[in-house]
Amino acid sequence: ASVVNALSKWMTVTIYRDSKISQIKFKDGGKVDKPLKTIGTTNKTGTIVQFMPDKDIFKNCNFSFTTITERMQESAFLNPNLTVEVIDVEDNLSAKYHYETGLTAFVEYINEGHNTLNKVVQFNNIKNRIDVSIALQYTDSCNEQILSFVNDVKTSDGGSHEVGFKTGLTKAFNEYAKQNNVLKGNISLDGSDLREGLSAIISVRIPEDILQFEGQTKGKLGTPEAKSAVEQVIYENLKFYLEENKEI
């Protein structure tokens, strides 16, 4: 909100809470235009944020309906049972998203049209105060597709949580293979081979006091604790899953 405010000609925030309607207005990059005050009563809860991008800063102030809907669809996938509705009044466009199965629905969505080899497997657990959710499914394609998120923000460049996922996945498969005499001697399966045809979503929720990103764009997670947390969750759960589902 502070960034949006700094780049806007004006921004108005209206809050419905504790039976009151409160409002504050800003202008010219964050200067208070009208201080916070109560403007009415209500039985609703919620917040309305309205803003106008500053044309002196942006060459193009047009909003992309496609970009916004893609982001909102991701939010709906990452938060099961949340309903998100996007309405473009100017161009008379709208979209609505709601997914009860969360990450499982996300994997099914990205694997549409592919020949899948197993049902989507989802693991959830909390380790070191980090809430870890993982969903994965194999297809017969040659490519791997791993998408990761931290506190609902997409980490396009990966980071410590993706490293932990790959390490734990490789470890679980190799242990299973050796214990069940799939591999002989000192042979181990390579991580890149194990991820061939894999589609996976990794979503972690990390407390602010240990949250670290590499760079300003928040594209890569740096939190060291995330590596061990994700590695533990995928290793422990996948190892158990493989033993219980040997036919798969």
C-alpha positions as CSV (number, residue, x, y, z in Angstrom):
1,A,0.0,0.0,0.0
2,S,2.8,2.4,0.8
3,V,4.3,1.9,-2.7
4,V,1.0,2.3,-4.4
5,N,0.4,5.5,-2.4
6,A,3.8,6.9,-3.4
7,L,3.1,6.3,-7.1
8,S,-0.5,7.7,-7.1
9,K,-2.0,11.0,-7.7
10,W,-4.5,10.2,-5.0
11,M,-5.5,7.2,-2.8
12,T,-8.5,6.8,-0.6
13,V,-8.9,4.0,2.0
14,T,-12.3,3.3,3.4
15,I,-12.5,0.8,6.3
16,Y,-15.6,-1.0,7.5
17,R,-14.8,-2.3,11.0
18,D,-16.2,-2.4,14.6
19,S,-19.6,-1.1,13.4
20,K,-17.9,2.1,12.0
21,I,-17.0,3.3,8.6
22,S,-13.6,5.1,8.7
23,Q,-11.8,6.9,5.8
24,I,-8.5,8.5,5.1
25,K,-7.4,10.3,1.9
26,F,-3.9,10.9,0.4
27,K,-2.7,12.9,-2.6
28,D,0.5,13.6,-4.6
29,G,2.5,10.6,-3.6
30,G,1.4,10.0,0.0
31,K,0.7,13.4,1.5
32,V,-2.4,13.2,3.8
33,D,-5.2,15.1,2.1
34,K,-7.9,14.3,4.7
35,P,-6.9,12.6,8.0
36,L,-8.6,9.4,9.3
37,K,-12.1,10.0,10.5
38,T,-15.4,8.2,11.1
39,I,-17.8,8.9,8.3
40,G,-20.7,6.5,9.2
41,T,-21.9,3.3,10.8
42,T,-22.1,-0.2,9.3
43,N,-22.7,-3.9,10.0
44,K,-20.2,-4.9,7.3
45,T,-16.5,-5.6,7.5
46,G,-13.9,-5.0,4.9
47,T,-11.7,-2.4,3.2
48,I,-12.0,-0.5,0.0
49,V,-8.8,0.9,-1.5
50,Q,-9.1,3.3,-4.5
51,F,-6.2,5.0,-6.2
52,M,-5.2,6.8,-9.4
53,P,-1.7,6.1,-10.9
54,D,0.3,9.3,-11.3
55,K,0.6,10.0,-15.1
56,D,3.8,12.1,-14.4
57,I,5.5,8.8,-13.2
58,F,4.0,6.3,-15.6
59,K,4.0,6.5,-19.4
60,N,1.1,4.0,-19.5
61,C,-1.6,3.9,-16.8
62,N,-3.7,1.1,-18.5
63,F,-4.4,-1.9,-16.3
64,S,-4.0,-5.4,-17.8
65,F,-7.1,-7.5,-17.1
66,T,-5.1,-10.6,-18.0
67,T,-2.2,-9.8,-15.6
68,I,-4.6,-9.0,-12.7
69,T,-6.8,-12.1,-13.3
70,E,-3.8,-14.4,-13.4
71,R,-2.5,-13.0,-10.1
72,M,-6.0,-13.3,-8.5
73,Q,-6.4,-16.9,-9.7
74,E,-3.1,-17.7,-8.1
75,S,-4.4,-16.2,-4.8
76,A,-7.5,-18.3,-5.0
77,F,-5.4,-21.5,-5.6
78,L,-3.1,-20.6,-2.6
79,N,-6.0,-19.9,-0.3
80,P,-8.6,-22.7,-0.4
81,N,-12.3,-21.6,-0.2
82,L,-11.4,-17.9,-0.9
83,T,-13.5,-16.4,-3.6
84,V,-11.9,-13.7,-5.7
85,E,-13.9,-11.7,-8.2
86,V,-12.3,-9.3,-10.7
87,I,-14.6,-6.8,-12.5
88,D,-13.4,-4.5,-15.3
89,V,-16.2,-1.9,-15.5
90,E,-14.7,0.0,-18.4
91,D,-14.4,-3.0,-20.8
92,N,-17.3,-5.0,-19.3
93,L,-15.1,-8.0,-18.3
94,S,-15.3,-10.1,-15.2
95,A,-13.8,-13.3,-13.7
96,K,-14.5,-15.2,-10.6
97,Y,-12.2,-17.8,-8.9
98,H,-12.9,-20.3,-6.0
99,Y,-11.0,-23.6,-5.4
100,E,-11.9,-25.9,-2.5
101,T,-8.9,-28.1,-2.9
102,G,-6.3,-25.4,-3.1
103,L,-2.9,-26.6,-4.4
104,T,-4.3,-29.8,-5.7
105,A,-6.6,-27.8,-8.0
106,F,-3.6,-25.7,-9.0
107,V,-1.6,-28.7,-10.1
108,E,-4.6,-30.1,-11.9
109,Y,-5.0,-26.8,-13.7
110,I,-1.3,-26.6,-14.9
111,N,-1.5,-30.2,-16.0
112,E,-4.7,-29.8,-18.1
113,G,-4.2,-31.5,-21.5
114,H,-1.2,-33.6,-20.3
115,N,-1.2,-37.3,-19.8
116,T,-0.8,-37.7,-16.0
117,L,0.7,-40.7,-14.3
118,N,-0.7,-40.4,-10.8
119,K,-3.3,-38.5,-8.8
120,V,-2.2,-35.2,-7.3
121,V,-0.4,-35.8,-3.9
122,Q,-0.5,-33.0,-1.4
123,F,1.5,-32.6,1.8
124,N,1.0,-30.0,4.6
125,N,3.0,-29.5,7.8
126,I,4.6,-26.9,10.0
127,K,8.3,-27.0,10.7
128,N,10.4,-24.4,12.5
129,R,7.3,-22.0,12.6
130,I,7.1,-22.3,8.8
131,D,3.8,-23.5,7.3
132,V,4.7,-25.7,4.3
133,S,2.2,-26.9,1.6
134,I,3.3,-29.0,-1.4
135,A,1.3,-30.6,-4.2
136,L,2.8,-32.7,-6.9
137,Q,1.9,-34.9,-9.9
138,Y,3.9,-36.7,-12.6
139,T,3.1,-36.5,-16.3
140,D,4.7,-38.3,-19.3
141,S,6.3,-35.1,-20.6
142,C,10.1,-34.5,-20.4
143,N,9.8,-31.1,-18.6
144,E,9.7,-30.3,-15.0
145,Q,7.4,-27.5,-13.8
146,I,8.0,-26.2,-10.3
147,L,6.2,-23.1,-9.1
148,S,6.9,-21.6,-5.6
149,F,5.3,-19.0,-3.4
150,V,6.2,-17.3,-0.1
151,N,3.3,-15.7,1.8
152,D,1.3,-15.7,-1.5
153,V,4.0,-13.9,-3.4
154,K,5.4,-15.8,-6.4
155,T,9.1,-16.5,-6.2
156,S,10.0,-16.7,-9.9
157,D,13.7,-17.2,-9.2
158,G,13.2,-19.9,-6.5
159,G,15.3,-19.8,-3.5
160,S,15.9,-21.8,-0.3
161,H,12.4,-23.4,-0.3
162,E,12.9,-24.8,-3.8
163,V,16.4,-26.1,-2.9
164,G,14.9,-27.9,0.1
165,F,12.1,-29.4,-2.0
166,K,14.6,-30.8,-4.6
167,T,16.9,-32.2,-1.9
168,G,14.1,-33.9,0.1
169,L,12.5,-35.3,-3.1
170,T,15.8,-36.9,-4.3
171,K,16.6,-38.3,-0.8
172,A,13.1,-39.9,-0.4
173,F,13.2,-41.6,-3.8
174,N,16.7,-42.9,-3.5
175,E,16.1,-44.3,0.0
176,Y,12.9,-46.0,-1.2
177,A,14.7,-47.4,-4.3
178,K,17.6,-48.9,-2.2
179,Q,15.3,-50.3,0.5
180,N,13.1,-52.0,-2.1
181,N,16.1,-53.3,-4.3
182,V,15.3,-51.1,-7.2
183,L,18.9,-50.0,-7.3
184,K,21.9,-52.2,-6.9
185,G,25.2,-51.3,-5.3
186,N,26.2,-47.6,-4.9
187,I,24.0,-46.4,-7.8
188,S,21.8,-43.3,-7.0
189,L,19.1,-41.7,-9.0
190,D,20.0,-38.1,-10.1
191,G,17.7,-35.3,-9.0
192,S,17.1,-33.9,-12.5
193,D,16.0,-37.4,-13.7
194,L,13.6,-37.7,-10.7
195,R,12.0,-34.4,-11.6
196,E,11.4,-35.2,-15.3
197,G,7.7,-34.8,-16.0
198,L,7.1,-33.5,-12.5
199,S,4.6,-30.6,-11.8
200,A,4.8,-29.2,-8.3
201,I,3.6,-26.3,-6.3
202,I,5.4,-25.2,-3.2
203,S,3.7,-22.7,-0.9
204,V,5.4,-21.6,2.4
205,R,4.2,-19.1,5.0
206,I,7.0,-17.6,6.9
207,P,6.9,-15.2,9.9
208,E,8.1,-11.7,9.2
209,D,11.0,-11.9,11.8
210,I,12.8,-14.7,9.8
211,L,11.6,-13.7,6.3
212,Q,14.5,-12.8,3.9
213,F,14.5,-12.2,0.2
214,E,17.5,-11.8,-2.1
215,G,17.1,-8.5,-4.0
216,Q,14.3,-5.9,-4.0
217,T,12.0,-7.8,-6.4
218,K,11.3,-10.6,-3.8
219,G,11.8,-13.1,-6.7
220,K,14.1,-15.3,-4.7
221,L,13.8,-16.5,-1.1
222,G,16.8,-16.3,1.1
223,T,15.5,-17.6,4.5
224,P,17.8,-20.5,5.5
225,E,15.2,-22.1,7.8
226,A,12.9,-22.6,4.8
227,K,15.3,-25.1,3.2
228,S,15.3,-27.5,6.1
229,A,11.5,-27.0,6.7
230,V,10.5,-27.9,3.2
231,E,13.1,-30.6,2.9
232,Q,11.8,-32.3,6.1
233,V,8.1,-32.0,4.9
234,I,8.7,-33.5,1.5
235,Y,11.1,-36.2,2.6
236,E,9.1,-37.5,5.6
237,N,5.7,-37.4,3.8
238,L,6.9,-38.7,0.4
239,K,8.9,-41.5,2.0
240,F,5.7,-42.7,3.8
241,Y,3.6,-42.2,0.7
242,L,5.9,-44.3,-1.4
243,E,5.9,-47.2,1.1
244,E,2.1,-47.1,1.3
245,N,1.6,-46.8,-2.5
246,K,4.1,-49.2,-4.0
247,E,1.9,-49.9,-7.0
248,I,2.2,-46.2,-8.0
